[in-house]
Amino acid sequence: MLKNLFEQFADLIYKQKCVVCGCSKTNQILCKTCLKSVQKLSPFAQRKIQGVDIFCAFRYEETIKKLIRNFKFNKRRSAAKPAAKLLFEHFKQVCKENNLDINPKNSILVCVPSHPFRIFQRGYCHTELILKELSVLTGIDTDFNIIKKVKNTTPQYKIKANKKAQNVHGAFSVIFYEKYKNKNIVLIDDLITTGATLNEVIAHLKEASYNNIICFTLAC
């Protein structure tokens, strides 16, 4: 709470800087120039993992790469809002173009979480912050207890492609809640590359009898 108050006080004194380029001309967390440079993807599934559609909002190019990296590794927690807003715009388009009925009554938002040690180091879980902002925008409730990361793995970007699946094997656990049995499990992550992490998480969700799964990522 004190940290949030300090950030709000700082915003009154200093102009908000873009989390990507650092400019303060527009006093926006993500400036208009950077926003225009992102490469949007189609509203149709870019990937399919174990029968689950994976909808990616943007190509993992320079602007989105800097947004995610600053958010994930440089403690720019303010990036959660623009990241969630970008994902929400894609979410609406995906639902419209694919005739998906995802609403607050029939769905629950979950995310691929960080390990508690990573959260302690960073001060927050970046995917949880995105999920909270996305919940406000969609009106869909969140649940941070369904998926837990139980193994503190080496960050995937440091692992060779053919070793990524091994790195995350057994890294997650999933709890089944009867109240979500017939609901859409809307799984959120920041990035998909080889798909090893999402494959592991989806496998656990299915083993726990969650069958209505759909996945959205900010980039791929």
N, C-alpha and C positions, 0 to 999 in steps of 0.2 A: 504494500500500500504506500509506504514512504517513497519507494522507488518511483511509483507511478505519479505521485504528487510532485516529485522532483522533476520528472520529465515534463509534466504539464507546466510547471513554473518556468522551466528552461525554454519551452516553446513560446512563452510570453515575451521573453527577452531576445532570444535568437530565432531567426527564421528557420523553418523546417527545411532540412536538406534532403534532396533526392537520394534514396538508398542505393541507387545505381551509379550516377555520375557525380553526385555530391553538390550539384548546383542548388542555389537557394532563390533563384529568380522568381519562380512561381509559387514558392512556399508550399510545395507538395512533397509527400513522401515518395511519390514516383512522378517525375516531371513529364510534361506533355511530349517532349522530344524523345525520351526513352520509351514512353508508352506507344508512340507511333512506330518505333523500330522493332517491336516484338513481332515474331512470325506466328500468326494464328494457324491452327490446324483445323481440319474439317470436323464437323459435329458427329462424325461417325467413328466407330471404334477403331483405334489404331493397332490394337493388339487384342488377343484373346488368350487367357491363361486358364487352363482347366475348365474351359467352357464359360469363363467369366469375361465379359466385355470390359476392356480398359480404354477409357476415353481420356486422351491427353489434350490439354488446352493449347500448348505452345511448343514450338521447336526449341530444344535446349541450345540456344545460340547466345551471343554475347550478353545482351540485356537481361534475359531471364537467368542466365548463368550467374551474373553478378548479383542479381536480386536474391537468388537462392543461397549463394555462397555468403553474402553479407549477413543474411538472416540466420543461416545455419552455423557459420563459423566465426563471424565477426560481431556477434551479439547485437545485431540491429533488429531488436524485437519489433520495432515499429513497422517492419516490412510485412508483418502478418496481415495488416489491413489491405494493402494493395494486392498482395498475393491472393487473399480470400476473395476480393472483389473481382479480380481477373478470372479466378476459377468459377465464381458464381455466374458471370456472364456466359461462360462456356457451358456451365451446367444447364442454364435456361435454354440455350440453343440446342443442346443435346436432347433434352427432354422433348422439346418441340419437334425436332426433325425425326426423332425415333419413336414418337408417340409413347414416351415413358411416363407412367403415372407415379411420380415420386413426390410425396407430400408429407406434411407433419403427422398425419394420422396413420400412414402405413409404412413409415420409414424411420430409421435411426442412423445417425452419423457416427462413424468410428474412424480411427486413423492408425497408421503404422507408427507406433510410439518409439521413443528413444529409450535407452537403458537408464535406470535411475542414476547411475554414476555420471553419464553424459549430461543428464538434466542438472545434476549438482554442479558440474563444471561450467555449463553454459548459463545456468540460472533459469532455464525454461526448456520446455519441449516444443520445438518449432512447429511440428505438425499439430499439436494440441492447440496452439495459439491460432493457427489457420482454421482449425475445426470450430473453435469458439466463435470466431468472426463469421464463418460460413453459416453457423447455426443461427446467428442473428439475422443474416440475410435471407435464409431459406425458411426459417421458422421451425426447422426440424431439430429435435432434441439430440444431444450427444450422449455417449456413454464411453467413459475412459477406462472402464473396468473389464470390458470384454476381451481386449487384446493387451497383453503385457509382454515387454521384452525382458527375458530372463537371463540372457547371456550378453555380456558386454563385448560385442564383436569389434573387430577392426573396421573402420569406415570402408564402405564398399569401393570408393574411388581409389583406395590404396591397394586394392586386390585385383589381380589379373582376372580377366573375364572368365576363364575356365576354372577359376577357384572361388568365384563369388557364391555359388550355390553351397559349397562346402562351408564357407565362412558363416553363412546364416543358418545352417542346418541346426535345428534344435534351439534357435535363439528366441523363439516366441512361444507363448502359451495362450490358450483361448478358453474362456469360461462360457458355458451355455446357460442362457437365461430363458426360461419357458415363455416369458412375456414377449420375447422377440422372435418366437418360432416362425410366425407367419409374416414377419415384417421384412422390408427391403433393408439389407445391410449395405449402407453406402460407405464404401471404404475409400479413404482419402490418403494420398501420399504426395510428397513434393515432386518426386522424380522417378522415372523408370528408365533403366538402360538395358541390361540383360534380362530383367524381369525376375531375377533370382529371389529378391526379398518378397515381392508380391506373390510369387509362386509358393513360397514357404508359408506366408500368412494365410493365403487362400486355402491351402491344404489343411491348415489347422481349423479354419472356420468351417470347412466342409466336414471334417472329422467330428466337429462339435455339433453337427446337424443344422448349421446355418446354410440354407440352400438358395435363398434369394439374394445373391451378392452382385453388386455392381461397383465398379471402381473408377475413380477420377484422379488424375494426377495433373499437377501444374505443368509439367514438361516431360518430354521424351526425346 
